[in-house]
Amino acid sequence: MRKPVLMLFFLCSSLVGCAFPPTQQELAGLPVVPFGAAVPEDGKFILHFPAGKPITSEVSMAGNLFQQVVSDKLVVKLNRDIYAWQEWVSFDQVTWQHHSDVLSLGVDVKLPGYTYPKPGYIRVRLNTKSTQTVGKK
């Protein structure tokens, strides 16, 4: 009886541990790497998306129904700095929040067809969830 209870305790402890933001001690000494720069081989770093700097993403369409693969690069610029470490984000490197609590990502894809006989589209929308987000400048 003790063994299952002990295993359950460790399982719950590990799950709860993931629910808390990183401490300054956990992040101390980690290099801050600007997006696009080489990341450390050990995979331990804070990723920085600087405001006003280009962030490039590639969009492509491929498949055996198309004569050729088409792709294009889209470039956006953020209006504020964002720091990322694992699943956590921060606007000031002090207050860290889970990305799902702070950012809202929407992707909408519509392909032409019988029910939509117009040009298709791909739309991506990324917002902060609230204007009251902690750390907002």
C-alpha positions as CSV (number, residue, x, y, z in Angstrom):
1,M,0.0,0.0,0.0
2,R,2.9,2.4,0.7
3,K,4.5,2.0,-2.7
4,P,1.4,3.1,-4.7
5,V,0.9,6.1,-2.4
6,L,4.6,7.1,-2.7
7,M,4.5,6.8,-6.5
8,L,1.4,8.9,-6.6
9,F,3.1,11.5,-4.4
10,F,6.1,11.8,-6.7
11,L,3.9,11.9,-9.8
12,C,1.8,14.8,-8.3
13,S,4.9,16.6,-7.1
14,S,6.4,16.5,-10.6
15,L,3.2,17.8,-12.2
16,V,2.8,20.6,-9.7
17,G,6.5,21.6,-10.1
18,C,5.7,22.3,-13.8
19,A,3.0,24.8,-12.9
20,F,5.3,27.3,-11.3
21,P,7.3,30.0,-13.1
22,P,11.1,29.7,-13.1
23,T,12.9,31.3,-10.2
24,Q,15.7,33.9,-10.7
25,Q,18.1,31.2,-9.4
26,E,17.0,28.8,-12.2
27,L,17.6,31.4,-14.8
28,A,20.7,33.0,-13.4
29,G,23.7,32.5,-15.6
30,L,21.7,31.4,-18.7
31,P,22.7,33.3,-21.8
32,V,20.1,35.5,-23.4
33,V,20.2,34.6,-27.1
34,P,18.6,37.0,-29.7
35,F,16.2,35.2,-32.1
36,G,18.2,34.1,-35.2
37,A,21.5,33.8,-33.3
38,A,23.2,30.4,-32.6
39,V,22.0,28.8,-29.5
40,P,24.2,27.0,-27.0
41,E,24.7,23.3,-27.7
42,D,23.5,22.3,-24.2
43,G,20.1,23.8,-25.0
44,K,20.1,26.0,-21.9
45,F,19.3,29.6,-22.8
46,I,16.7,32.3,-22.7
47,L,15.4,33.2,-26.2
48,H,15.0,37.0,-26.8
49,F,12.7,38.4,-29.5
50,P,13.7,42.1,-29.6
51,A,11.1,44.7,-30.4
52,G,11.5,46.1,-33.9
53,K,13.8,43.3,-35.2
54,P,12.7,41.1,-38.1
55,I,11.2,37.7,-37.3
56,T,11.0,35.6,-40.5
57,S,8.7,32.7,-40.9
58,E,8.3,30.5,-44.0
59,V,4.9,29.6,-45.4
60,S,4.6,26.8,-48.0
61,M,2.1,24.8,-49.9
62,A,3.0,21.4,-51.2
63,G,1.3,18.1,-52.1
64,N,0.8,15.7,-54.9
65,L,-2.1,17.8,-56.2
66,F,0.1,20.8,-57.0
67,Q,2.4,21.1,-60.0
68,Q,5.1,22.6,-57.7
69,V,5.9,23.5,-54.2
70,V,5.4,27.2,-53.5
71,S,6.7,29.0,-50.5
72,D,7.3,32.5,-49.3
73,K,8.9,34.2,-46.3
74,L,6.9,36.5,-44.2
75,V,8.6,39.1,-41.9
76,V,7.0,40.6,-38.9
77,K,8.4,42.9,-36.1
78,L,7.2,42.9,-32.5
79,N,6.2,46.1,-30.8
80,R,7.8,45.0,-27.5
81,D,10.5,42.6,-26.3
82,I,9.5,39.1,-25.5
83,Y,11.8,36.6,-23.6
84,A,11.1,32.9,-23.8
85,W,12.4,30.0,-21.6
86,Q,10.8,26.6,-22.2
87,E,7.0,27.2,-22.0
88,W,7.4,30.5,-20.0
89,V,7.4,34.1,-21.4
90,S,8.4,37.4,-19.9
91,F,8.3,41.0,-21.1
92,D,10.9,42.2,-18.6
93,Q,13.0,39.1,-17.6
94,V,11.6,39.4,-14.0
95,T,8.0,38.3,-14.2
96,W,7.5,35.0,-16.0
97,Q,4.1,33.6,-17.0
98,H,3.1,30.4,-18.8
99,H,2.8,31.2,-22.5
100,S,-0.9,30.0,-22.6
101,D,-1.8,32.6,-19.9
102,V,-0.2,35.5,-21.7
103,L,-0.4,34.8,-25.5
104,S,-3.3,34.0,-27.7
105,L,-2.5,32.3,-31.0
106,G,-5.0,31.9,-33.7
107,V,-4.5,30.2,-37.1
108,D,-7.2,30.2,-39.7
109,V,-6.8,28.3,-43.0
110,K,-9.4,28.4,-45.7
111,L,-8.8,26.5,-49.0
112,P,-10.9,27.2,-52.1
113,G,-13.6,24.7,-52.7
114,Y,-17.2,24.1,-53.4
115,T,-18.3,25.8,-50.1
116,Y,-15.7,28.6,-50.5
117,P,-15.3,29.3,-54.2
118,K,-12.9,32.2,-53.7
119,P,-9.1,32.5,-53.2
120,G,-8.0,30.7,-50.1
121,Y,-6.1,32.2,-47.2
122,I,-3.9,31.5,-44.2
123,R,-4.2,33.9,-41.3
124,V,-2.2,34.0,-38.1
125,R,-3.0,36.2,-35.2
126,L,-0.8,36.6,-32.1
127,N,-2.1,38.8,-29.3
128,T,-1.5,39.3,-25.6
129,K,-4.5,38.0,-23.8
130,S,-5.0,41.2,-21.8
131,T,-3.9,44.8,-21.8
132,Q,-3.3,44.3,-18.1
133,T,-0.6,41.7,-18.7
134,V,2.0,41.8,-16.0
135,G,5.2,43.4,-17.1
136,K,3.7,45.4,-20.0
137,K,5.6,48.6,-20.7
